[in-house]
Amino acid sequence: MEAAYAAADAELGSQTFGRWQPPQPRYNAPSGSPTDTSALKARIAQLEAERTRLQHAEHQAREEARQKQGEISIVRANQEKTMRQYETRIAQMQKVHADEATRQKAELEAQKKEREKTETNNRFLQHDLAQEAERTKRSTAAPKSRVATQMGTPRRNKRTAIGDGFDDDEVRLVSPTRSKERVKEQTPKLGAKRKRSANDSPVASLSFTQPVQLQHTDSEQTIVSFPETTAEGVIQRRDSRYDHLQLILNHRPYEGHARTVEQLAKYSFPSRPEHSLASIFIDKITYEANAGNDLPLMVCRVLLTLWSQCLDDKFFAPLYLVVHMLRSVLETELASTSSKLLEEAIPLCVRSVDLVSVPIARASTNRTFAAKVDFEALDRLAEDIEVDEVLDFLHGLCQAATLSPESLDVFWRTMDVTWILLVLNKALPLDQIITVLQILITSARPTTFSVVSDDPESQANNERQTVDRLTNMLFEMPEVRIDEPPYDEEDILALRIEVLGVFWEMCHTDHGGQVLAMHRSVIGRLVRFLDSQVSKLYKVRPSLLVSSPAKDDQSIHGLILQTVNTTVRILHHLLRTYGDNFVLGQKVGTVLGGYHKFLIGLTRVAFSEQLIFEAGIETEVSEAAHNILDQLLGPEEGEAVMKAIETPRGTRGSTTDKDTSAEHSQNRDDDTTMSE
């Protein structure tokens, strides 16, 4: 065909100019050729494959960038945490150093004053001794009588002053006070100027050399001088042991009470009735004081021995005296002294608290056992043991151990996880539970939480059980005895703030954060707690102190705001740091309506206007809630949530308040206790 067209064109070209020219074909091959179609399809497939590859590469690049960003955030958070820990430790060390320097300076000043006083007394003594020696010399030396010589003209003897037939010299030797030789020591006559010699001054002149010893060659009495080292020896002899003994012997449990030592004298162990507790105590501390040991430490160990004997003999009446004196001795000592008593004191505290707490905890869960408990006898036992004082003593040991990682490790290896779970029972007094929570917060360490065990499986089980008990405490209502009034709402909120404080301290370490994030129910229960607390904000009258921070507002509304702020911070940290390691839907699904509570609670916080009921929600907390929603919700879901919380008048958070509160009242009994 192409050859025919070419021949025709040649023929027409040779004819007259101006004839119609046929259009030239655009393609060399006809459009309907199967070869051209297959080539186009292949090209299209190649381009689609290239586009798919580029999309995959872009997705990988985005994932790598997101992973790098997460690693950077983790590194930055770890660095900030390390810096905070370093600054805290430096501040603690500086405080300890300053306290030690102040104490040593005070001791040095006291010793300096004591030394000056002793030196002054020594100089007075030296002066008195010199005067006494001079008087002795004058009184014992016989006056020289005149001896007549053959070469001189004999003279008539003078008449003696005393005409009694005795020689006056002999009288003077017997009674020197009546001698006329003491004319110089008499009071000067009228008109004579009274002078004092330099040697008569009561205070000797200061000298940098030791005083010269007084020697009298014509007297048989030797005057002993007192070198200045004697004063130093006296000061060294008076050390702090005697001050400690004075404090111990004068100790009273409280004002108006008899001295502890006097009260201990009234008690004797059933196993040793022949000796009173006071005699046992004084004998042991006297021996230790004479042995030159660290007296406060030895006194504490003697008291711990008495404590152990009281528990062994079931003799609890003097136990409060021992605990009070222990606390008094350790309050004036450094933390290192308390750290040396951990392995001895902690088991005694645990045994003492168990005597009162175990029956109360068992009675709250077992009605049959509760019917058999003699609560009057239990009350008398509680008066003797004073569990609050024992827990405060244990808390003091824990605070002293926090200054040293080694001591803190010893503390949590000595503790018992079963005892920790027991004293966190809702039937125990609220003050005791809060004290245990303040102790438990120190167990959030870089590699462990709660009681430390060498077995990894046991350690994981201890951490899981402790966290599970803490999350249940966010919803449990503390119980009181029938004859006691219920706890105030402020007390219950203070307890839950302490629980959240333990969780927040765990978030400061990577291990603690992983324990919370990997726990089956922590995130779900935190979401449920957040939703309930946000709903309470609109039911409780807000405080008038709207300009003050929420942490300074101790009203019910202010305490609820503190729980909301802390809970959102914990959730934001867990989802931002460990969100890639779990599925959020499974975590919030452990509670009934968990995803609904998650959206409602966080949305209310994220879009709060911080006015009236919402005043006190921190800006950082609101931004954290925004960040969580942005990461988890798409644009359409976000718009749906916005429509759900908006009202026709433009305010937020009022349309779902009644629905959410109704749902809470309906499901309160359904998901209070959740199984693992």
Legacy VTK file of the C-alpha trace (Angstrom):
# vtk DataFile Version 3.0
C-alpha trace
ASCII
DATASET POLYDATA
POINTS 676 float
0.000 0.000 0.000
2.756 2.429 0.857
4.478 1.726 -2.463
1.257 2.428 -4.353
0.791 5.712 -2.505
4.332 6.712 -3.306
3.898 6.004 -7.031
0.671 7.992 -7.082
2.337 10.919 -5.386
5.128 10.896 -7.916
2.660 10.892 -10.746
0.603 13.690 -9.306
3.654 15.732 -8.583
4.525 15.805 -12.184
1.114 17.250 -13.093
-0.269 20.790 -12.758
0.464 22.672 -9.515
-2.411 23.312 -7.133
-4.013 19.929 -7.056
-5.306 18.572 -3.646
-2.658 16.921 -1.632
-3.733 13.792 0.339
-2.980 13.882 4.094
0.185 12.179 5.252
-0.243 9.270 7.666
0.699 10.175 11.307
2.035 6.798 12.268
4.153 4.410 10.322
1.933 1.516 11.329
-1.855 1.449 11.298
-3.601 2.185 14.601
-5.245 -1.128 14.736
-1.966 -3.101 14.778
-1.773 -5.712 17.606
1.949 -5.012 18.086
1.287 -1.366 19.030
-1.437 -2.331 21.558
0.745 -4.850 23.358
3.566 -2.316 23.561
1.261 0.241 25.116
-0.020 -2.293 27.630
3.508 -3.252 28.532
4.414 0.401 28.969
1.377 0.961 31.190
2.233 -2.074 33.306
5.798 -0.833 33.637
4.628 2.599 34.773
2.207 1.090 37.292
4.959 -1.106 38.674
7.218 1.930 38.973
4.473 3.838 40.741
3.920 0.947 43.143
7.636 0.758 43.853
7.813 4.495 44.497
4.802 4.342 46.806
6.378 1.474 48.723
9.658 3.367 48.967
7.814 6.443 50.212
5.989 4.355 52.819
9.259 2.815 53.991
10.866 6.248 54.202
7.964 7.542 56.258
8.162 4.540 58.589
11.902 4.984 59.019
11.445 8.696 59.713
8.735 7.929 62.259
10.927 5.278 63.893
13.867 7.669 64.027
11.618 10.320 65.545
10.477 7.843 68.180
14.046 6.829 68.959
15.004 10.483 69.265
12.089 11.060 71.634
13.102 8.061 73.734
16.724 9.188 73.876
15.661 12.723 74.761
13.302 11.464 77.465
15.997 9.193 78.894
18.474 12.047 78.880
16.022 14.356 80.648
15.253 11.648 83.175
18.959 11.027 83.784
19.562 14.745 84.217
16.681 15.009 86.685
17.974 12.045 88.652
21.483 13.478 88.617
20.288 16.895 89.772
18.146 15.323 92.484
21.028 13.231 93.727
23.406 16.184 93.668
20.889 18.255 95.621
20.494 15.484 98.175
24.249 15.080 98.523
24.681 18.824 98.908
21.991 18.904 101.580
23.608 16.028 103.462
27.005 17.690 103.136
25.645 21.016 104.357
23.933 19.380 107.329
27.094 17.490 108.203
29.216 20.626 107.867
26.805 22.581 110.073
26.817 19.866 112.697
30.610 19.589 112.705
30.966 23.358 112.870
28.654 23.501 115.865
30.607 20.723 117.567
33.871 22.511 116.824
32.572 25.760 118.304
31.356 23.948 121.405
34.707 22.216 121.855
36.533 25.489 121.347
34.486 27.209 124.044
34.980 24.258 126.369
38.717 24.360 125.786
38.937 28.087 126.509
36.932 27.596 129.672
39.211 24.764 130.770
42.355 26.782 130.071
41.008 29.681 132.143
40.201 27.359 135.026
43.688 25.857 134.828
45.299 29.261 135.044
43.220 30.112 138.087
44.267 26.827 139.658
47.944 27.514 138.904
47.671 30.926 140.495
45.976 29.507 143.600
48.606 26.792 143.880
51.410 29.334 143.592
49.899 31.471 146.330
49.363 28.474 148.558
52.943 27.332 148.024
54.262 30.777 148.882
52.222 30.843 152.063
53.435 27.391 153.004
57.030 28.423 152.452
56.711 31.495 154.652
54.917 29.609 157.364
57.408 26.724 157.560
60.647 28.735 157.333
61.998 29.735 160.819
63.213 33.349 161.167
66.888 33.789 161.470
67.855 34.773 165.020
70.725 36.915 165.699
73.786 35.003 166.899
76.082 36.791 169.311
79.771 36.572 168.532
82.730 36.738 170.820
84.137 39.672 168.921
81.177 41.885 169.596
80.177 43.584 172.807
77.530 41.558 174.517
74.216 43.254 174.645
71.215 42.863 176.799
68.583 40.664 175.354
65.425 42.385 174.319
62.317 41.709 176.231
60.138 39.233 174.509
56.710 40.216 173.464
55.152 37.426 175.440
56.370 37.084 178.958
55.446 33.480 179.429
58.921 31.942 179.744
58.988 30.462 176.237
61.059 31.467 173.254
59.085 33.547 170.786
60.684 31.689 167.837
59.204 28.440 169.035
55.816 30.098 169.327
56.096 31.359 165.783
56.921 27.887 164.520
53.876 26.462 166.204
51.480 29.238 165.266
52.759 31.171 162.264
49.494 33.047 161.952
50.314 35.033 165.048
53.821 35.873 163.913
54.912 39.449 163.552
56.743 38.514 160.396
53.473 38.897 158.446
53.561 42.641 158.547
53.760 42.824 154.774
50.520 40.916 154.339
48.507 43.213 156.563
46.250 45.950 155.314
48.315 49.034 154.413
48.056 52.078 156.606
46.091 55.146 155.727
47.810 57.160 153.056
49.764 54.294 151.613
49.004 53.515 147.985
47.482 50.077 147.422
49.330 48.209 144.667
49.023 44.772 143.203
52.047 42.996 141.887
52.017 41.229 138.572
52.147 37.852 140.255
48.976 38.599 142.225
46.792 38.849 139.098
44.171 36.077 139.047
44.586 35.554 135.287
48.018 34.782 133.939
49.273 36.496 130.821
48.677 34.615 127.584
51.617 32.714 126.223
52.209 30.401 123.289
54.544 28.278 125.376
53.670 25.939 128.167
53.661 27.559 131.624
56.850 27.352 133.640
56.660 24.923 136.496
56.926 26.494 139.925
59.965 25.219 141.826
61.077 26.244 145.328
64.503 25.024 146.371
64.050 25.834 150.029
60.733 24.030 150.362
60.165 20.304 150.431
56.779 20.627 148.683
56.843 20.356 144.895
54.260 22.343 142.970
52.855 20.402 139.997
52.146 22.420 136.868
49.256 21.738 134.500
50.310 21.628 130.845
47.863 22.745 128.207
47.536 19.207 126.913
45.471 18.495 130.014
42.702 20.750 128.707
42.782 19.013 125.350
42.572 15.684 127.105
39.535 16.833 129.041
37.833 17.994 125.844
38.592 14.739 124.090
37.259 12.847 127.058
33.945 14.645 126.782
32.677 13.242 123.480
29.240 12.841 121.968
28.580 9.522 123.687
27.678 11.247 126.922
25.339 13.598 125.099
23.630 10.604 123.497
23.335 8.869 126.845
21.812 11.985 128.358
19.239 12.199 125.555
18.417 8.511 125.865
17.990 8.562 129.631
15.816 11.695 129.461
13.666 10.473 126.570
9.875 10.588 126.862
7.433 9.161 124.277
5.421 12.362 124.429
5.068 15.386 126.658
3.646 14.616 130.070
4.653 10.948 129.916
7.145 9.414 132.331
10.700 8.861 131.151
11.057 5.843 128.925
13.719 4.246 131.111
11.549 4.691 134.206
8.600 3.154 132.397
10.686 0.218 131.145
11.606 -0.540 134.747
7.965 -1.540 135.331
8.046 -4.329 132.711
9.753 -7.711 132.645
9.746 -10.392 129.969
7.734 -13.495 130.859
10.790 -15.535 129.916
13.074 -13.438 132.204
10.964 -12.181 135.114
13.986 -11.560 137.341
15.242 -8.671 135.158
13.329 -5.571 134.161
13.556 -4.187 130.648
15.286 -1.088 131.991
18.062 -3.108 133.621
18.588 -5.149 130.453
18.687 -2.003 128.355
21.045 -0.048 130.635
23.426 -2.979 131.100
23.816 -3.453 127.374
24.237 0.197 126.418
26.716 0.732 129.285
28.856 -2.121 128.036
28.704 -0.836 124.469
29.559 2.710 125.582
32.620 1.473 127.459
33.672 -0.620 124.466
33.981 2.556 122.390
31.588 1.466 119.632
29.220 3.681 117.668
26.847 4.345 120.539
23.685 5.410 118.609
23.951 2.379 116.336
24.500 0.072 119.288
21.555 1.593 121.169
19.311 0.995 118.150
20.414 -2.624 117.956
19.749 -3.120 121.658
16.260 -1.664 121.186
15.672 -3.942 118.193
16.674 -6.885 120.383
14.072 -5.840 122.960
11.514 -5.451 120.152
12.207 -8.958 118.884
11.934 -10.375 122.391
8.564 -8.654 122.858
7.257 -10.326 119.700
8.661 -13.721 120.659
7.121 -13.576 124.143
3.900 -11.973 122.833
4.472 -9.213 125.360
3.302 -6.054 123.578
2.718 -3.571 126.413
6.213 -1.942 126.314
6.496 -2.096 122.528
5.410 1.507 121.962
8.224 2.706 124.263
10.814 0.868 122.187
9.492 2.221 118.879
9.333 5.814 120.128
12.901 5.693 121.444
14.147 4.132 118.199
12.645 6.945 116.164
14.043 9.541 118.561
17.594 8.170 118.329
17.572 7.926 114.529
16.155 11.425 114.057
19.454 12.923 115.273
21.689 10.615 113.228
22.800 10.463 109.617
21.043 8.289 107.064
23.962 5.845 107.064
23.059 4.777 110.607
19.513 3.884 109.558
20.795 2.046 106.481
22.801 -0.319 108.699
19.616 -1.457 110.461
17.512 -2.410 107.422
17.924 -6.182 107.543
17.190 -6.248 111.285
14.375 -3.700 111.522
12.224 -4.464 108.443
11.192 -8.013 109.499
10.215 -6.684 112.940
8.033 -3.990 111.361
6.354 -6.545 109.102
5.665 -8.941 111.985
4.263 -6.170 114.175
1.908 -4.803 111.515
0.705 -8.299 110.618
-0.581 -8.845 114.154
-3.187 -6.106 113.644
-3.634 -5.855 109.865
-4.088 -9.532 108.979
-7.245 -10.019 111.095
-8.766 -6.797 109.747
-8.024 -7.714 106.117
-9.317 -11.269 106.487
-12.465 -10.077 108.245
-13.255 -7.745 105.331
-13.274 -10.626 102.830
-14.477 -13.533 104.984
-17.682 -13.080 106.963
-17.199 -16.376 108.786
-13.815 -15.250 110.032
-15.192 -11.802 110.877
-17.782 -13.379 113.167
-15.000 -15.058 115.167
-12.771 -11.991 115.571
-12.720 -10.336 118.993
-12.507 -6.709 117.895
-12.208 -5.428 121.471
-9.065 -7.494 122.018
-7.842 -6.398 118.604
-8.324 -2.754 119.593
-6.310 -3.271 122.785
-3.568 -4.924 120.770
-3.563 -2.004 118.319
-3.138 0.422 121.233
-0.032 -1.451 122.406
1.584 -1.896 118.989
0.648 1.471 117.432
0.747 0.460 113.767
0.944 4.097 112.632
4.194 4.596 114.558
5.639 1.358 113.177
4.795 2.359 109.591
6.254 5.832 110.129
9.436 4.202 111.424
9.522 1.960 108.328
8.948 5.016 106.122
11.909 6.735 107.779
14.124 3.734 107.045
12.973 3.818 103.418
13.756 7.529 103.061
17.235 6.962 104.492
17.816 4.072 102.070
16.925 6.215 99.030
20.178 8.173 99.433
22.159 5.082 98.408
21.233 2.688 95.554
22.821 -0.202 97.447
20.798 0.502 100.583
17.596 0.867 98.553
18.276 -2.500 96.925
18.720 -4.080 100.368
15.464 -2.483 101.522
13.352 -3.886 98.675
15.019 -7.284 98.802
14.121 -7.520 102.482
10.471 -6.516 101.977
7.716 -9.075 101.345
5.350 -8.652 98.380
2.555 -10.495 100.200
2.778 -7.963 103.018
2.668 -5.070 100.523
-0.526 -6.415 98.969
-2.011 -7.006 102.416
-1.470 -3.490 103.767
-3.016 -2.025 100.589
-6.331 -3.602 101.552
-9.321 -1.252 101.488
-10.361 -2.271 105.025
-7.229 -0.824 106.653
-7.090 2.790 107.872
-6.552 5.311 105.105
-3.483 6.902 106.708
-1.724 3.552 106.841
-2.467 2.843 103.171
-1.123 6.262 102.138
2.078 5.662 104.134
2.614 2.332 102.357
2.044 4.033 98.977
4.681 6.627 99.857
7.050 3.764 100.629
6.109 1.908 97.429
6.882 4.929 95.238
10.596 4.480 96.014
10.569 1.016 94.411
10.274 2.486 90.878
13.895 1.882 89.907
15.599 1.624 86.478
15.390 -2.190 86.336
12.787 -3.233 88.922
9.534 -2.235 90.551
8.053 -3.372 93.854
9.793 -6.106 95.871
13.037 -7.335 94.277
13.565 -11.029 93.539
16.507 -12.811 91.895
14.149 -15.017 89.876
12.960 -13.123 86.731
9.627 -14.939 86.730
9.003 -14.114 90.385
10.021 -10.513 89.762
7.555 -10.181 86.882
4.822 -11.749 89.012
5.537 -9.331 91.888
5.300 -6.350 89.546
2.099 -7.582 87.900
0.342 -8.251 91.209
1.367 -4.892 92.655
0.197 -2.949 89.589
-3.069 -4.877 89.513
-3.711 -4.020 93.189
-2.949 -0.346 92.543
-5.316 -0.057 89.582
-8.143 -1.615 91.597
-7.573 1.023 94.276
-8.652 3.690 91.756
-12.234 2.402 92.053
-12.475 0.718 95.462
-14.139 2.623 98.283
-12.172 2.452 101.555
-14.129 0.688 104.273
-14.563 1.768 107.887
-15.823 0.038 110.997
-19.544 0.088 111.716
-19.128 2.476 114.622
-16.984 4.946 112.645
-18.070 7.669 110.175
-17.248 7.170 106.472
-14.261 8.857 104.903
-14.629 12.269 103.315
-14.390 12.677 99.558
-11.170 14.661 100.026
-9.532 11.716 101.820
-10.534 9.272 99.081
-9.237 11.596 96.352
-5.968 12.050 98.256
-5.565 8.263 98.283
-6.134 8.022 94.522
-3.705 10.876 93.879
-1.068 8.860 95.752
-1.821 5.843 93.523
-1.428 7.982 90.394
1.797 9.332 91.878
3.198 5.791 91.959
2.237 5.283 88.287
3.779 8.619 87.295
7.019 7.722 89.089
7.070 4.430 87.174
6.804 6.393 83.913
10.129 8.069 84.727
11.905 4.766 84.073
11.754 2.707 80.894
11.199 -0.497 82.853
8.309 0.963 84.816
6.691 2.361 81.678
6.891 -1.025 79.970
5.343 -2.715 83.013
2.350 -0.367 82.795
2.053 -0.512 79.000
2.261 -4.305 78.786
-0.171 -4.910 81.659
-3.492 -6.204 80.382
-5.768 -3.794 82.248
-3.784 -0.670 83.182
-4.630 1.473 80.144
-8.281 0.399 80.136
-8.709 1.171 83.823
-6.938 4.509 83.472
-9.324 5.401 80.620
-12.329 4.433 82.713
-10.993 6.410 85.690
-10.358 9.465 83.480
-13.883 9.401 82.070
-15.442 9.138 85.535
-13.311 11.963 86.931
-14.083 14.267 83.992
-17.785 13.612 84.527
-17.411 14.521 88.213
-15.994 17.908 87.241
-19.447 19.016 86.124
-21.194 17.694 89.248
-19.001 19.251 91.947
-19.060 22.911 92.812
-15.826 24.509 91.582
-13.495 26.385 93.874
-13.495 30.168 93.999
-9.691 30.138 93.647
-9.873 30.006 89.878
-6.570 31.845 89.447
-4.527 29.423 91.542
-2.964 26.239 90.104
-4.954 23.048 90.488
-2.227 21.456 92.608
-2.659 24.200 95.233
-6.442 23.792 95.367
-7.277 21.241 98.064
-11.040 21.387 97.552
-12.904 18.424 96.081
-13.026 20.074 92.662
-9.319 20.916 92.810
-8.391 17.351 93.778
-10.473 15.973 90.892
-8.598 18.289 88.531
-5.304 16.901 89.825
-6.438 13.355 89.041
-7.496 14.391 85.512
-4.197 16.147 84.767
-2.060 13.284 86.075
-4.082 10.564 84.321
-3.842 12.292 80.916
-0.091 12.720 81.366
0.316 9.017 82.133
-1.810 7.945 79.142
0.029 10.304 76.802
3.410 8.971 77.923
2.387 5.321 77.536
0.762 5.790 74.114
3.540 7.993 72.735
6.428 5.834 73.979
5.042 2.293 73.782
2.048 2.668 71.449
3.681 0.603 68.680
3.991 -2.431 70.989
0.282 -3.041 71.593
-3.161 -2.628 70.045
-5.096 0.163 71.735
-8.471 -1.424 71.010
-7.523 -4.521 72.986
-6.295 -2.451 75.938
-9.407 -0.280 76.265
-11.626 -3.293 75.556
-10.833 -4.753 78.992
-13.488 -2.455 80.485
-17.107 -2.173 79.437
-17.547 0.611 76.881
-13.825 1.313 76.983
-13.459 2.849 73.519
-16.470 5.103 74.090
-15.025 6.261 77.426
-11.665 6.791 75.729
-13.118 9.120 73.083
-15.412 11.025 75.425
-12.883 11.524 78.217
-9.989 12.643 76.015
-12.204 14.800 73.797
-13.589 16.690 76.767
-10.070 17.378 77.995
-8.732 18.236 74.541
-11.491 20.743 73.766
-11.945 22.133 77.273
-12.351 25.890 77.455
-10.732 25.995 80.943
-13.575 28.031 82.395
-15.638 27.476 85.552
-15.883 23.678 85.845
-12.934 23.116 83.518
-10.753 25.800 85.101
-7.599 24.055 86.272
-7.100 21.705 83.333
-3.539 22.499 82.346
-2.726 23.684 78.834
-0.064 20.982 78.435
-2.614 18.351 79.409
-5.115 19.644 76.851
-2.424 19.579 74.158
-1.452 16.036 75.162
-5.077 14.908 74.746
-5.152 16.615 71.323
-1.995 14.770 70.336
-3.460 11.400 71.340
-6.626 12.003 69.316
-4.674 13.248 66.286
-2.589 10.084 66.229
-5.530 7.699 66.551
-8.448 9.353 64.741
-8.846 10.155 61.061
-10.439 13.362 59.734
-13.914 11.847 59.434
-13.807 10.331 62.931
-12.554 13.625 64.323
-15.434 15.545 62.767
-17.907 12.996 64.112
-16.491 13.378 67.608
-16.660 17.171 67.329
-20.329 17.003 66.325
-21.034 14.637 69.206
-19.721 17.019 71.859
-21.106 20.272 70.435
-24.469 21.732 71.484
-26.710 24.164 69.557
-25.507 26.993 71.790
-21.897 26.317 70.902
-20.629 24.966 74.195
-18.837 21.678 74.545
-19.239 18.789 76.863
-22.897 19.163 77.921
-24.735 16.847 75.540
-22.858 13.730 76.552
-22.652 14.493 80.243
-26.002 12.957 81.128
-25.505 9.998 78.837
-22.080 9.243 80.246
-23.167 9.679 83.849
-26.187 7.436 83.209
-23.933 4.838 81.679
-21.652 5.030 84.715
-24.530 4.542 87.138
-25.803 1.604 85.081
-22.452 -0.141 84.650
-20.824 0.750 87.979
-21.349 -2.736 89.307
-20.500 -4.429 86.014
-16.826 -3.535 85.581
-15.581 -2.572 89.041
-13.685 -5.818 89.388
-11.926 -6.969 86.247
-10.033 -10.180 85.825
-6.677 -10.454 84.250
LINES 1 677
676 0 1 2 3 4 5 6 7 8 9 10 11 12 13 14 15 16 17 18 19 20 21 22 23 24 25 26 27 28 29 30 31 32 33 34 35 36 37 38 39 40 41 42 43 44 45 46 47 48 49 50 51 52 53 54 55 56 57 58 59 60 61 62 63 64 65 66 67 68 69 70 71 72 73 74 75 76 77 78 79 80 81 82 83 84 85 86 87 88 89 90 91 92 93 94 95 96 97 98 99 100 101 102 103 104 105 106 107 108 109 110 111 112 113 114 115 116 117 118 119 120 121 122 123 124 125 126 127 128 129 130 131 132 133 134 135 136 137 138 139 140 141 142 143 144 145 146 147 148 149 150 151 152 153 154 155 156 157 158 159 160 161 162 163 164 165 166 167 168 169 170 171 172 173 174 175 176 177 178 179 180 181 182 183 184 185 186 187 188 189 190 191 192 193 194 195 196 197 198 199 200 201 202 203 204 205 206 207 208 209 210 211 212 213 214 215 216 217 218 219 220 221 222 223 224 225 226 227 228 229 230 231 232 233 234 235 236 237 238 239 240 241 242 243 244 245 246 247 248 249 250 251 252 253 254 255 256 257 258 259 260 261 262 263 264 265 266 267 268 269 270 271 272 273 274 275 276 277 278 279 280 281 282 283 284 285 286 287 288 289 290 291 292 293 294 295 296 297 298 299 300 301 302 303 304 305 306 307 308 309 310 311 312 313 314 315 316 317 318 319 320 321 322 323 324 325 326 327 328 329 330 331 332 333 334 335 336 337 338 339 340 341 342 343 344 345 346 347 348 349 350 351 352 353 354 355 356 357 358 359 360 361 362 363 364 365 366 367 368 369 370 371 372 373 374 375 376 377 378 379 380 381 382 383 384 385 386 387 388 389 390 391 392 393 394 395 396 397 398 399 400 401 402 403 404 405 406 407 408 409 410 411 412 413 414 415 416 417 418 419 420 421 422 423 424 425 426 427 428 429 430 431 432 433 434 435 436 437 438 439 440 441 442 443 444 445 446 447 448 449 450 451 452 453 454 455 456 457 458 459 460 461 462 463 464 465 466 467 468 469 470 471 472 473 474 475 476 477 478 479 480 481 482 483 484 485 486 487 488 489 490 491 492 493 494 495 496 497 498 499 500 501 502 503 504 505 506 507 508 509 510 511 512 513 514 515 516 517 518 519 520 521 522 523 524 525 526 527 528 529 530 531 532 533 534 535 536 537 538 539 540 541 542 543 544 545 546 547 548 549 550 551 552 553 554 555 556 557 558 559 560 561 562 563 564 565 566 567 568 569 570 571 572 573 574 575 576 577 578 579 580 581 582 583 584 585 586 587 588 589 590 591 592 593 594 595 596 597 598 599 600 601 602 603 604 605 606 607 608 609 610 611 612 613 614 615 616 617 618 619 620 621 622 623 624 625 626 627 628 629 630 631 632 633 634 635 636 637 638 639 640 641 642 643 644 645 646 647 648 649 650 651 652 653 654 655 656 657 658 659 660 661 662 663 664 665 666 667 668 669 670 671 672 673 674 675
